[in-house]
Amino acid sequence: MLRVEMLCTGDEVLHGQILDTNAAWLANYLFEQGLPMSARMTVGDNLSALVAALTERSLRADIMIVNGGLGPTSDDLSALAAATATGEELVEHPEWLAKIQAFFAERGRVMAPSNRKQAQIPANAEMIDNPVGTACGFALQLNRCLMFFTPGVPSEFKVMVEQQIVPRLRERFDLPDPPLCLRLTTFGRAESELASQLDDMTLPEEVVLGYRSSMPIIELKLTGPAHERDAMELAWQQVRAVAGESAIFEGTEDLPTQLAQRLRQRPLTLAIGERFTAGLLTWQCQSAGMPVRGGEWIDAPGIGTEAVSSADGAISASNPAPADGEQPLLRQLAQQAQGLAQRHGADLALVVGNMEQDNISLALHTPDGGYAQTVVFAVSIQRHGLKTRQEMVSLMALNMLRRWLNGWPVYGEHGWIRVAETLA
């Protein structure tokens, strides 16, 4: 099996001053091409350290993609490091220099003398086209390793990998079929709870069950070679059964994206009113292309003693709750959802109320009627910051909509989510 590695360069990447999104993208892209990455490392803007890393990894890796360090400034050292490691001179390519000059001329700018450096690559290297930028990519052989040098700008890097590097790899190597990866995302369950029911599964030797925890979701992944598809599909039925109703979506498209597709198919439109989530729910839905008719900041009732004028029917210290069973707060929230849908001419409406301690109330208006519930977070959730708790609540609201679209009871509790009260 080919050993594929990545070498990321730059002090800003090494010291965590920017996120290395290129590494995450490449790892996933190569995995999908049947070339899972074996290792990756990061080196700062230091010539001797870069030369040492290139030399060392060239004795172990079959393929290496080097990212960054092809710019015009003095700290861009990748071409020089490659030339030093291979014992070659840097050679200027007139055709690439002309391309850089044309790039600036088309934009009405004068090329700085420092940009000339971007047309210089090691004498033994193959020039690789960069159709969207000025940095010249290149490839060379060092010891056992075929190395590709790419710019750090994500838009340039991705185009070069897709259009220049992977096609070359397919020509040179007999690449395996991409591995099969089944993905399922759950909400409201603990990782340890899921693992206790799944870790004893019998799987083929090359198939791995993995977990990815990123509050408020747990992703379950079954990964293995394509020739084990039948066995994996059989095991996946058990994973689905354990996840049950907490499985909010499968695949890589998130819940807002999948709900957007379902609403457009029916077709149904949605209005949104928010308090605690402060616009997050609206943004998620609109970004996914959901047919949102309107979003509002609402003065929603909370749980307990929210100070709202008693003339509006809200409960406060001066306006005590009616007798048990009347559920005034939830009814008011459901009425707000209904009014929101009517104002915007929408078929559906989601409303997120205030957070009171660890309680949050949500409402869903549908053509079938209104639903509202008060949900209580487990104590373990209290340690999470505001952003994470807002994401949890937004997902709870979307989950109500998902359950209604599935024809299930809108209210459901599990794991660290407990339903304290529902609208009768």
C-alpha positions as CSV (number, residue, x, y, z in Angstrom):
1,M,0.0,0.0,0.0
2,L,1.3,3.4,-0.9
3,R,2.5,5.6,2.0
4,V,1.1,9.1,1.4
5,E,2.2,12.0,3.7
6,M,1.8,15.7,3.9
7,L,4.3,18.4,5.0
8,C,2.8,21.7,5.9
9,T,5.0,24.7,6.2
10,G,4.9,28.1,7.9
11,D,5.4,29.6,11.3
12,E,1.8,30.8,11.5
13,V,0.6,27.2,10.9
14,L,3.2,25.6,13.3
15,H,2.3,28.0,16.1
16,G,-1.5,27.7,15.7
17,Q,-2.0,31.3,14.6
18,I,-4.1,30.1,11.6
19,L,-6.1,26.9,11.2
20,D,-4.6,24.4,8.8
21,T,-7.8,23.9,6.7
22,N,-5.7,22.6,3.8
23,A,-4.5,19.6,5.7
24,A,-8.1,18.6,6.7
25,W,-9.3,19.1,3.2
26,L,-6.5,17.1,1.7
27,A,-6.8,14.2,4.1
28,N,-10.5,13.8,3.3
29,Y,-10.0,14.3,-0.5
30,L,-7.3,11.7,-0.7
31,F,-9.3,9.3,1.4
32,E,-12.1,9.6,-1.1
33,Q,-9.6,8.9,-3.9
34,G,-8.4,5.6,-2.4
35,L,-5.2,7.2,-1.0
36,P,-5.7,7.5,2.7
37,M,-3.0,9.7,4.3
38,S,-0.5,7.8,6.5
39,A,1.0,10.8,8.3
40,R,1.4,14.6,8.2
41,M,3.8,17.0,9.9
42,T,4.3,20.8,10.1
43,V,7.6,22.7,9.9
44,G,8.2,26.4,10.4
45,D,9.9,28.9,8.1
46,N,13.4,27.5,8.8
47,L,15.6,26.3,5.9
48,S,17.6,23.7,7.7
49,A,14.5,22.3,9.4
50,L,12.7,22.1,6.0
51,V,15.7,20.4,4.3
52,A,15.9,17.9,7.2
53,A,12.2,17.1,7.1
54,L,12.2,16.6,3.3
55,T,15.3,14.3,3.5
56,E,14.0,12.3,6.4
57,R,10.4,11.7,5.0
58,S,11.7,10.9,1.5
59,L,13.2,7.7,3.0
60,R,9.8,6.5,4.2
61,A,7.0,8.0,2.1
62,D,6.1,7.0,-1.4
63,I,4.2,10.3,-2.1
64,M,4.4,13.6,-0.3
65,I,2.5,16.8,-0.8
66,V,4.3,19.8,0.5
67,N,2.0,22.8,1.1
68,G,3.1,26.4,1.5
69,G,6.3,28.4,1.2
70,L,6.0,29.3,-2.6
71,G,5.3,33.0,-2.1
72,P,7.4,36.0,-3.1
73,T,8.7,36.9,0.4
74,S,11.9,36.0,2.2
75,D,10.2,33.5,4.5
76,D,8.9,31.4,1.6
77,L,11.6,28.7,1.5
78,S,10.1,25.6,0.0
79,A,11.7,25.9,-3.5
80,L,15.1,26.6,-2.0
81,A,14.7,23.7,0.6
82,A,13.8,21.3,-2.3
83,A,16.8,22.4,-4.3
84,T,19.1,22.1,-1.3
85,A,17.8,18.6,-0.4
86,T,18.3,17.3,-4.0
87,G,21.6,19.1,-4.5
88,E,20.3,21.1,-7.5
89,E,20.3,24.8,-8.5
90,L,17.2,26.9,-8.7
91,V,16.3,27.7,-12.3
92,E,14.1,30.5,-13.5
93,H,11.4,29.4,-16.0
94,P,10.8,32.2,-18.5
95,E,7.4,30.9,-19.5
96,W,6.2,31.1,-15.9
97,L,7.7,34.5,-15.4
98,A,5.7,35.7,-18.4
99,K,2.6,34.3,-16.9
100,I,3.2,36.2,-13.6
101,Q,3.8,39.4,-15.5
102,A,0.6,38.9,-17.5
103,F,-1.3,38.2,-14.3
104,F,-0.4,41.6,-12.9
105,A,-0.9,43.4,-16.2
106,E,-4.4,42.1,-16.6
107,R,-5.2,43.6,-13.2
108,G,-3.6,47.0,-14.0
109,R,-0.8,46.4,-11.5
110,V,3.0,46.4,-11.8
111,M,4.7,43.1,-10.8
112,A,7.0,43.6,-7.8
113,P,10.6,42.4,-8.3
114,S,10.1,39.9,-5.5
115,N,7.5,38.0,-7.5
116,R,10.2,36.9,-9.9
117,K,11.2,34.4,-7.2
118,Q,8.0,32.5,-7.9
119,A,9.2,31.4,-11.3
120,Q,12.3,29.7,-9.8
121,I,12.1,25.9,-9.1
122,P,14.8,23.2,-8.8
123,A,16.5,22.3,-12.1
124,N,15.4,18.6,-11.8
125,A,11.8,19.5,-11.1
126,E,8.7,19.2,-13.3
127,M,6.7,22.4,-13.4
128,I,3.1,22.0,-12.3
129,D,0.5,24.5,-13.5
130,N,-1.3,26.8,-11.1
131,P,-4.2,28.1,-13.1
132,V,-5.5,30.6,-10.5
133,G,-2.4,32.1,-8.9
134,T,1.2,33.3,-9.4
135,A,3.1,30.5,-7.4
136,C,4.6,27.9,-9.7
137,G,4.0,24.4,-8.4
138,F,6.5,21.6,-9.1
139,A,7.2,17.9,-8.6
140,L,10.5,16.0,-8.1
141,Q,11.8,12.7,-7.0
142,L,13.9,12.6,-3.7
143,N,15.1,9.1,-2.7
144,R,12.0,6.8,-2.8
145,C,9.5,9.7,-2.6
146,L,7.6,11.6,-5.3
147,M,7.1,15.0,-3.9
148,F,4.6,17.7,-5.0
149,F,5.1,21.3,-3.9
150,T,2.0,23.5,-3.7
151,P,1.1,27.0,-2.6
152,G,-0.7,27.6,0.7
153,V,-3.6,29.7,-0.7
154,P,-6.5,27.2,-0.3
155,S,-8.2,28.1,-3.7
156,E,-4.9,27.5,-5.5
157,F,-4.0,24.4,-3.5
158,K,-7.3,22.6,-4.1
159,V,-7.4,23.3,-7.8
160,M,-3.8,22.0,-8.2
161,V,-4.5,18.8,-6.2
162,E,-7.6,18.0,-8.2
163,Q,-6.5,19.0,-11.7
164,Q,-2.8,18.4,-11.6
165,I,-1.6,16.1,-8.8
166,V,-4.2,13.3,-8.5
167,P,-4.3,12.8,-12.3
168,R,-0.5,12.4,-12.3
169,L,-0.8,9.9,-9.5
170,R,-3.4,7.9,-11.4
171,E,-1.1,7.7,-14.4
172,R,1.9,6.6,-12.4
173,F,0.4,4.3,-9.8
174,D,-2.3,1.6,-9.7
175,L,-4.6,3.2,-7.1
176,P,-7.0,1.0,-5.1
177,D,-10.7,1.6,-5.0
178,P,-11.8,4.2,-2.5
179,P,-12.6,2.8,0.9
180,L,-16.2,2.6,1.9
181,C,-17.2,4.9,4.8
182,L,-20.7,4.8,6.3
183,R,-21.5,7.8,8.5
184,L,-24.4,8.4,10.9
185,T,-24.8,11.4,13.2
186,T,-26.6,11.2,16.5
187,F,-27.9,13.9,18.8
188,G,-28.6,13.7,22.5
189,R,-26.7,10.5,23.3
190,A,-23.4,10.1,25.1
191,E,-20.4,8.5,23.3
192,S,-19.8,6.0,26.1
193,E,-23.5,5.0,26.0
194,L,-23.3,4.3,22.3
195,A,-20.0,2.5,22.6
196,S,-21.3,0.2,25.3
197,Q,-23.8,-1.2,22.8
198,L,-21.6,-1.2,19.7
199,D,-18.1,-2.2,20.7
200,D,-18.8,-5.9,20.9
201,M,-19.9,-6.0,17.3
202,T,-18.2,-8.6,15.1
203,L,-16.6,-6.9,12.2
204,P,-14.3,-8.1,9.3
205,E,-10.6,-7.6,10.1
206,E,-10.2,-4.6,7.8
207,V,-13.4,-2.9,9.0
208,V,-13.2,-0.3,11.8
209,L,-16.0,1.3,13.8
210,G,-15.1,4.8,14.9
211,Y,-16.6,7.6,16.9
212,R,-16.3,11.4,16.6
213,S,-17.5,13.5,19.4
214,S,-18.2,17.2,18.8
215,M,-20.8,18.5,21.2
216,P,-23.7,18.4,20.6
217,I,-23.4,15.5,18.2
218,I,-21.7,12.1,18.0
219,E,-20.8,10.7,14.6
220,L,-20.5,7.0,14.1
221,K,-18.4,5.8,11.2
222,L,-17.9,2.3,9.7
223,T,-14.9,2.3,7.5
224,G,-13.5,-0.5,5.4
225,P,-12.4,-1.7,1.9
226,A,-15.0,-1.7,-0.9
227,H,-14.9,-5.5,-1.2
228,E,-16.4,-5.8,2.3
229,R,-19.5,-3.8,1.4
230,D,-22.0,-6.6,2.0
231,A,-20.6,-7.3,5.5
232,M,-20.5,-3.6,6.3
233,E,-24.1,-3.0,5.2
234,L,-25.2,-5.9,7.4
235,A,-23.3,-4.4,10.4
236,W,-24.7,-1.0,9.6
237,Q,-28.2,-2.2,10.3
238,Q,-27.1,-2.9,13.9
239,V,-25.6,0.6,14.2
240,R,-28.8,2.1,13.0
241,A,-30.8,0.1,15.4
242,V,-28.7,1.2,18.4
243,A,-28.8,4.8,17.3
244,G,-32.6,4.7,17.0
245,E,-34.4,8.0,16.8
246,S,-31.3,9.8,18.0
247,A,-29.8,9.3,14.5
248,I,-30.6,12.7,13.0
249,F,-29.0,12.2,9.6
250,E,-26.7,9.9,7.6
251,G,-24.0,10.8,5.2
252,T,-22.0,14.1,5.1
253,E,-24.9,16.5,4.4
254,D,-25.9,18.1,7.7
255,L,-29.4,18.3,9.2
256,P,-30.3,21.8,7.9
257,T,-29.2,20.7,4.4
258,Q,-31.3,17.6,4.5
259,L,-34.3,19.3,5.9
260,A,-34.0,22.0,3.2
261,Q,-34.3,19.3,0.6
262,R,-37.4,17.8,2.2
263,L,-39.2,21.1,2.6
264,R,-38.6,22.0,-1.0
265,Q,-39.9,18.6,-2.1
266,R,-43.2,18.9,-0.2
267,P,-43.2,22.0,-0.7
268,L,-43.3,23.8,2.7
269,T,-42.1,27.2,3.8
270,L,-40.7,28.1,7.3
271,A,-40.7,31.1,9.5
272,I,-38.4,31.4,12.5
273,G,-38.6,33.3,15.8
274,E,-35.6,33.3,18.1
275,R,-34.5,34.5,21.5
276,F,-31.8,32.4,23.1
277,T,-30.2,31.3,19.8
278,A,-29.9,35.0,18.7
279,G,-30.2,34.4,15.0
280,L,-28.1,31.2,14.8
281,L,-31.1,29.0,13.8
282,T,-32.2,31.5,11.0
283,W,-28.6,31.6,9.7
284,Q,-28.2,27.8,9.6
285,C,-31.5,27.4,7.8
286,Q,-30.9,30.1,5.2
287,S,-27.3,29.0,4.6
288,A,-28.6,25.5,3.8
289,G,-31.1,26.9,1.3
290,M,-34.2,26.2,3.4
291,P,-37.3,28.0,2.2
292,V,-37.4,30.5,5.0
293,R,-40.0,33.2,4.7
294,G,-39.0,35.3,7.6
295,G,-36.9,35.4,10.8
296,E,-37.6,37.5,13.9
297,W,-36.1,38.4,17.2
298,I,-38.9,37.6,19.6
299,D,-39.8,38.5,23.2
300,A,-40.5,35.0,24.1
301,P,-41.7,33.8,27.5
302,G,-39.2,31.8,29.6
303,I,-39.7,29.4,32.4
304,G,-40.4,30.7,35.8
305,T,-40.5,34.5,36.3
306,E,-39.8,36.2,32.9
307,A,-40.8,39.8,33.4
308,V,-43.2,40.5,30.5
309,S,-46.3,42.6,30.7
310,S,-49.2,40.6,32.1
311,A,-51.4,42.2,29.5
312,D,-49.6,39.9,27.0
313,G,-50.6,36.9,29.0
314,A,-47.1,36.1,30.2
315,I,-46.2,34.7,33.5
316,S,-44.3,36.8,36.0
317,A,-43.9,37.3,39.7
318,S,-46.9,39.7,39.6
319,N,-48.9,37.5,37.2
320,P,-48.7,34.0,38.7
321,A,-49.3,30.9,36.7
322,P,-52.8,29.5,36.5
323,A,-53.7,26.1,37.9
324,D,-51.7,23.0,37.0
325,G,-52.5,21.6,33.6
326,E,-53.1,25.0,31.8
327,Q,-49.5,25.3,30.6
328,P,-49.7,29.0,29.9
329,L,-46.0,29.5,29.0
330,L,-46.0,26.7,26.4
331,R,-49.4,27.8,25.0
332,Q,-48.1,31.3,24.6
333,L,-45.0,30.1,22.8
334,A,-47.2,27.9,20.5
335,Q,-49.4,31.0,19.8
336,Q,-46.3,33.0,18.9
337,A,-45.3,30.3,16.5
338,Q,-48.7,30.3,14.9
339,G,-48.8,34.1,14.6
340,L,-45.3,34.1,13.1
341,A,-46.3,31.7,10.4
342,Q,-49.4,33.8,9.6
343,R,-47.5,37.1,9.4
344,H,-45.0,35.7,6.9
345,G,-47.4,33.4,5.0
346,A,-45.4,30.4,6.0
347,D,-46.6,26.8,6.4
348,L,-44.4,26.1,9.4
349,A,-42.8,28.1,12.2
350,L,-40.1,27.4,14.7
351,V,-39.8,29.5,17.9
352,V,-36.9,29.4,20.4
353,G,-37.7,30.9,23.8
354,N,-35.5,32.1,26.6
355,M,-33.1,30.1,28.6
356,E,-33.9,29.9,32.3
357,Q,-31.2,28.2,34.2
358,D,-30.9,24.9,32.3
359,N,-34.4,24.9,30.8
360,I,-35.3,26.0,27.3
361,S,-38.7,26.1,25.7
362,L,-39.3,25.6,21.9
363,A,-42.4,25.6,19.7
364,L,-43.3,24.3,16.3
365,H,-46.3,25.3,14.3
366,T,-47.5,23.0,11.5
367,P,-50.5,22.7,9.3
368,D,-51.6,19.9,11.7
369,G,-51.4,22.1,14.8
370,G,-49.0,23.5,17.3
371,Y,-46.4,21.8,19.5
372,A,-44.3,23.2,22.4
373,Q,-42.0,21.7,24.9
374,T,-39.7,22.6,27.8
375,V,-36.4,20.7,27.7
376,V,-33.9,20.3,30.6
377,F,-30.2,19.9,30.0
378,A,-28.3,17.4,32.1
379,V,-25.9,18.8,34.7
380,S,-22.9,17.8,32.6
381,I,-24.0,20.3,29.9
382,Q,-23.7,23.3,32.2
383,R,-19.9,23.4,31.7
384,H,-20.2,24.2,28.0
385,G,-20.1,27.8,26.9
386,L,-22.8,29.9,25.4
387,K,-21.9,29.2,21.8
388,T,-22.1,25.4,22.3
389,R,-25.4,25.7,24.2
390,Q,-26.9,27.8,21.4
391,E,-25.9,25.2,18.9
392,M,-27.5,22.5,21.0
393,V,-30.8,24.4,21.2
394,S,-30.8,25.2,17.5
395,L,-30.4,21.5,16.8
396,M,-33.2,20.7,19.2
397,A,-35.5,23.0,17.3
398,L,-34.5,21.4,14.0
399,N,-35.0,18.0,15.5
400,M,-38.6,18.8,16.3
401,L,-39.1,19.7,12.7
402,R,-37.3,16.5,11.6
403,R,-39.5,14.3,13.8
404,W,-42.7,15.9,12.5
405,L,-41.6,15.4,8.9
406,N,-40.9,11.8,9.7
407,G,-44.4,11.4,11.1
408,W,-43.0,10.6,14.6
409,P,-44.1,12.1,17.9
410,V,-42.5,15.6,18.0
411,Y,-41.4,15.2,21.6
412,G,-38.6,12.8,22.4
413,E,-36.0,12.5,25.2
414,H,-32.9,10.6,25.5
415,G,-29.4,10.8,27.0
416,W,-28.6,14.3,28.3
417,I,-31.9,15.7,27.0
418,R,-34.9,15.4,29.3
419,V,-38.3,16.7,28.3
420,A,-39.8,18.4,31.4
421,E,-43.1,19.5,30.0
422,T,-45.0,19.3,26.7
423,L,-48.1,21.1,25.4
424,A,-51.0,18.8,25.8
